[in-house]
Amino acid sequence: MSEEELEQEFVEITDEDGNATKCAIYDVIDFEERTYALLAPVDEENEEDAELIVMEYVEEGEEGYFQSIDDEERFNKVCDYIQSLAEEDEEEEE
């Protein structure tokens, strides 16, 4: 699946309690030789307040899937990187 295809799709993710959430793929980011997706829940009543979900995108052969980032240190590094990208975008807009 190409990055362009990822950006145009909706996905359904399931939390550890079995609750499914439909999400739009907000952005796809490559960081440290891995691919991460920012997912925006679309079923939220208060979409303005909805937080983005960060998940790793993994490809195995022809198949691809999203998985949570279980390593807290790696998760924090990815979030810091995403934040730095957002800050760069804000600076460019000024």
C-alpha positions as CSV (number, residue, x, y, z in Angstrom):
1,M,0.0,0.0,0.0
2,S,1.5,3.3,-1.0
3,E,1.6,6.4,1.2
4,E,-0.8,8.1,-1.1
5,E,-3.3,5.2,-0.7
6,L,-3.0,5.3,3.0
7,E,-3.8,9.0,3.1
8,Q,-7.2,8.5,1.4
9,E,-8.6,5.6,3.5
10,F,-10.5,5.0,6.6
11,V,-9.5,2.3,9.0
12,E,-11.2,0.7,11.9
13,I,-9.1,0.1,15.0
14,T,-10.0,-2.0,18.0
15,D,-8.8,-1.2,21.5
16,E,-7.8,-3.9,24.1
17,D,-11.5,-3.9,25.4
18,G,-12.7,-4.8,21.9
19,N,-14.3,-1.4,21.2
20,A,-14.0,-0.5,17.5
21,T,-13.3,3.1,16.3
22,K,-13.5,4.3,12.7
23,C,-10.7,6.6,11.9
24,A,-9.5,8.7,9.0
25,I,-5.9,8.6,8.2
26,Y,-4.8,12.1,9.0
27,D,-1.1,11.8,8.1
28,V,1.6,9.2,7.4
29,I,5.1,9.8,8.7
30,D,8.4,7.9,8.2
31,F,10.6,8.1,11.3
32,E,13.7,6.0,12.1
33,E,13.0,3.5,9.3
34,R,9.4,2.8,10.4
35,T,6.1,4.2,9.2
36,Y,3.6,5.8,11.6
37,A,0.1,7.0,11.0
38,L,-1.9,9.7,12.7
39,L,-5.5,8.6,12.9
40,A,-8.4,10.9,13.5
41,P,-11.5,9.3,15.0
42,V,-14.5,10.1,12.8
43,D,-17.3,8.8,15.1
44,E,-16.6,11.4,17.8
45,E,-19.4,13.7,18.8
46,N,-16.9,16.4,19.7
47,E,-14.6,16.1,16.7
48,E,-12.9,19.4,17.6
49,D,-11.7,17.9,20.9
50,A,-10.8,14.5,19.5
51,E,-7.2,13.6,19.9
52,L,-5.2,12.0,17.1
53,I,-4.1,8.4,17.6
54,V,-0.5,7.4,16.7
55,M,0.0,3.9,15.5
56,E,2.7,2.1,13.6
57,Y,2.0,0.8,10.1
58,V,3.5,-2.6,9.4
59,E,3.7,-4.4,6.1
60,E,4.1,-8.1,5.8
61,G,4.2,-9.2,2.2
62,E,1.1,-7.9,0.4
63,E,-0.7,-7.2,3.7
64,G,-0.5,-4.1,5.9
65,Y,-1.9,-3.4,9.4
66,F,-1.8,-0.9,12.2
67,Q,-0.4,-1.8,15.6
68,S,0.0,0.2,18.8
69,I,3.4,1.3,19.9
70,D,4.0,-0.7,23.1
71,D,7.5,0.7,23.8
72,E,6.9,3.9,25.8
73,E,10.3,5.4,24.9
74,R,9.8,4.8,21.2
75,F,6.2,6.2,21.5
76,N,7.5,9.4,23.2
77,K,10.3,9.8,20.5
78,V,7.7,9.5,17.7
79,C,5.3,12.0,19.5
80,D,8.2,14.4,19.9
81,Y,9.1,14.1,16.3
82,I,5.5,14.7,15.2
83,Q,5.3,17.8,17.5
84,S,8.5,19.2,16.0
85,L,7.0,18.8,12.5
86,A,3.8,20.6,13.7
87,E,6.0,23.4,15.1
88,E,7.9,23.7,11.8
89,D,4.6,24.0,9.9
90,E,3.4,26.7,12.2
91,E,6.6,28.7,11.7
92,E,6.4,28.4,7.9
93,E,2.8,29.7,8.0
94,E,3.8,32.9,9.9
